[in-house]
Amino acid sequence: LLLDADDTVSFANARAGIWLPQAAGRRLTEALQDADFALVTETGQPVAGGNPVVERCLAAGENIDGVWLKRGSGPGEVWLSLRARPFGDADGAVLGATITLADRSEEHERLMESA
């Protein structure tokens, strides 16, 4: 995914479109809600402090790792890892972010079983 500085998805590739079919042209936060994804930690707890993509990556230019998107519960639940990287201009202003999503549902299930 590519986000502009206002949290609007300017590009979503085909794979991202599987999970977030209506994302392009919409705010990421809204697209996640409409697709029933929650921002959570690896253990499934809600991420503290709101949306780190918006509040830390876009607003402060920080790299984001260790955030997950979760949909559903029990068998068939979906766990996506999320990484966000800001990009900017020569003066250091954040112009947007690249978001990488990866399906880690099976890995996460194994991790939780071994815990």
N, C-alpha and C positions, 0 to 999 in steps of 0.2 A: 504494500500500500504506500502511496505517497500522500502526505498531508500538507496543506498549506499552513501558514502561521495562525489561521483562525480555526484550526481543527477540522477543516473540510477535506474530505477524501477527494483528491484530484485524479487519482489513478488507482484502480484495483485490478490486479491480474486475474486470470481465469481461476487459479487455485483459491485465491482469497474470495472470489465470487461464489465459490461453493459454500463457504461459511457465512459470508456477508453479502448476499445477493443484491441488495439495494444500497450498497455503500457509496458508490461514485456520486459525487455532488452533494453529499450529506455530511454532517458532522460525525466524526468517529463515534462519539458518545451515543448519539441517536442510533447509528447503525448497529452498534453492539446491543443496545436495549431491544431494538426491533427483532434482532436475531436470537434473543433470549440468552445472550452471553453476559456473565458477570466477571468483573475484574477481581481476581483472587490471588492469594499466595499459593505456594506449592501444596500447602495442607488444606486448601479450600476456604480459608478465612478471607473475608472481604478485605480488600486493600485499604489500609488506613489513609486518610487524608484525601480522598477523592480520586480523580483520574491522574495517575502519574505522567501519562503521555502529554496531557494538556498542561498540568501544573509544574512538572519538572523538565520535561524535554522541550516543549515549545516555549514555555515562559522563561526557563533558566538555562536552556541549552545543554542539559545533562543527558548522558546516555542512560537508557533504561534497560535493565535486565532483571530476571527473577520475577516477572509478572506473568500471570497466567490468565487465560480466558476459560471459563467453565460454563458448559451448558448441560442441563439435566443432572440427574443423580442416579446412582446405581448402575446396572447394566445399560450400556449404550450411551453413557455420559461422554461428552467430548471435552478434552483438555488440549488447549492450544498454548504453546509458549509464545510470549510476545517479547520482541526486542525493538527498541526505538532508538534511532540515531538522528540527531538534529543536523540540518545543513543550513548554511548561511551565506552571506555576501562577504566581500573582502574586508568590510568594516566590523565583522563579527555579529551582525544582526541575524537572528534566527529567522529564516524564511519558510521553514517547514521541517518535516521529518520523514524519514523512511521507516516503515514498520514491517518487520518480518514476523510472520506467523508460521508455526510449524505444529502439525498434529502430533501430539505426544500422548495420546489417550492410552495406548497399550503400555508404553513405558511407565506412565504414571500409575496405572493399575498394578504393574509389577512392583514398583517402588513402594506403594502403600501396603501391598501384601507382605513384603519383607520387613516392614517397619514394626 
